[in-house]
Amino acid sequence: MSAPRRGNRRPPSRRSRPVLDGARLTAFDVLDGVSGRDAYANLLLPQLLRERAADLGERDAAFATQLAYGTLRATGTLDAVLAPLVSRPLAELDPRVLDLLRLGAYQLLDLRVPAHAAVDTTVALTRAIVGTGASGLVNAVLRKVAAGGDRAAWVERLDGDRDQRLALVTDHPRWIVEAWRDALRDEAEVEPALLADDAAPEVHLVARRVPREQLAAESGGQPGPWSPYAVRLGGGDPARVPSVREGRAAVQDEGSQLAALLLARAPLEGPDAAWLDVCAGPGGKSGLLAAVRPEGVRLTAADRAPHRAELVRQALRDEDDVEVLVADGRTPPWTPGSFDRVLLDAPCTGLGALRRRPEVRWRRTADDVPPLVELQTALLDGALASVRTGGVVAYVTCSPHTDETVAVVDAAAARDDVEVLPVAPLFPEVPGLARGDYGQLWPHRHGTDAMFMALLRRTR
Ligand SMILES: C[S@@+](CC[C@H](N)C(=O)[O-])C[C@H]1O[C@@H](n2cnc3c(N)ncnc32)[C@H](O)[C@@H]1O
């Protein structure tokens, strides 16, 4: 069901095309960039909207966004509907034709755009972009999609087992449905969780160097329910908020804020003067740690990738007593035991932040997990070596997948010089957070990304 990989890279779509429905053309160009050039929709779409601002009004821009993101999220379901209606395997179609079929089918299944409008506009796009021959195929297939009813009717007809149905209803590949079920351990929550993961996320701001009330007033947002630094924006462009423009606030999911606060709130005996963020790029959590650390704490922020470390440097440019390093957390260059608190926000599959990048769910595969687990395990070893006896390590991922969360931390906790500190008691204001002694946020429970958090102490 995943988007076929294309061997032949195509050049970016040309602008020299007949005048077409601007929103649909823009959505197609995003799909084409994602499938043909491995572009990221969340980067490509804003760029296209900026370039075409003179032609697209606000309504068209909003419709283009809905079409592009919605079609990308629904790719698996759309392909399941389209596959039996096309005589060849979908992977053998001209990729542009497949993208056009998905775009048309999405309008029919999910937006309930009247059949004549969805079909006619897609056929016109196909004729202009691919040619008349292809437009006949698109016309015939989309008419069959329209005749089959909306998404619910199609899902009913496609049938399949429990996980297949959930995959189709919630726009997730089956292996991710299974991973979320395994992490949730409550069947009744699986569908609501995956549906919440299929909705566009609210923008959250973090008030780093500005009172939160002031940020809320400036932005027209509401204080977030969990983090004392969070403001949830109802809408609007965060870049227009003065405190964001001037670096006193930033865009940051409220779940990520709690992950940084976990490190700051961890109980600690003895000295508390040296904090380390070992996978810091691009600097979101380091920025909050720098703002909330007590007077006299020195923050070291590291990342293996030089360009990511540079982003951290920019994020921390106005902070005193910080050091930014390019370093591999598996083989730390600093003296062992030199930090009191260490945050390890490990590289992961990102299965808990799929809301932000609509196409990523179809790019990731279950095969991505084992090499990440190996990296996470080595990084956690490095983090535990970096902290002094009695010091704490917070292990965080933006994924709830059991292999890269509970299993990695359980393995480290089995060492005889490590103990687990329960997470939930540090956040009494956040209900439904405990995952055993660890913490797990969920979009359907908390309105955040599905962040996992664990706290370990070095006992000797
Ligand atoms: C999940 S991101 C961190 C996000 C960051 N904490 C924030 O809040 O903005 C993981 C980071 O780990 C870095 N990374 C990957 N492998 C690493 C390694 N072996 N040592 C240090 N950093 C690594 C990646 O470059 C990436 O920037």
The ligand as an ORCA input file, in Angstrom:
! r2SCAN-3c Opt
* xyz 0 1
  C      15.100     13.855     17.799
  S      16.355     14.849     17.186
  C      16.643     15.929     18.548
  C      15.660     17.078     18.627
  C      16.113     18.131     19.637
  N      16.334     17.572     20.945
  C      15.126     19.269     19.745
  O      14.300     19.294     20.669
  O      15.180     20.182     18.907
  C      17.724     13.787     17.248
  C      19.067     14.443     16.936
  O      20.085     13.464     17.200
  C      21.174     13.710     16.353
  N      22.021     12.498     16.369
  C      21.857     11.346     15.662
  N      22.825     10.485     15.980
  C      23.615     11.090     16.911
  C      24.785     10.703     17.615
  N      25.339      9.495     17.424
  N      25.319     11.560     18.505
  C      24.763     12.793     18.691
  N      23.681     13.224     18.022
  C      23.094     12.379     17.154
  C      20.513     14.037     15.040
  O      21.408     14.772     14.218
  C      19.291     14.857     15.496
  O      19.596     16.234     15.442
*
